[in-house]
Amino acid sequence: MANPFEDPSLDYLVLINDEGQHSLWPEFAQVPPGWRVAFSGNREQCLAHVESSWTDMRPNSLIRAMDERQQA
């Protein structure tokens, strides 16, 4: 059985959590708590979306803390 997280024939969702982290998720699977759908498409489209939109890998809480420290 193929891994549903790597199957190019499936449709996928790009999920984002409150920390701004992204996850590629098979469309048929239930979205886990704490995540929301940001994009949907085939695997290649979703990977391209993640690559173009998740350019800062730091969690949002770290970005805020660093910004606050710079302003102090």
Secondary structure, 3 states (H helix, E strand, C coil): CCCCCCCCCCEEEEEEECCCCEEEEECCCCCCCCEEEEEEEEHHHHHHHHHHHCCCCCCHHHHHHHHHHHHC
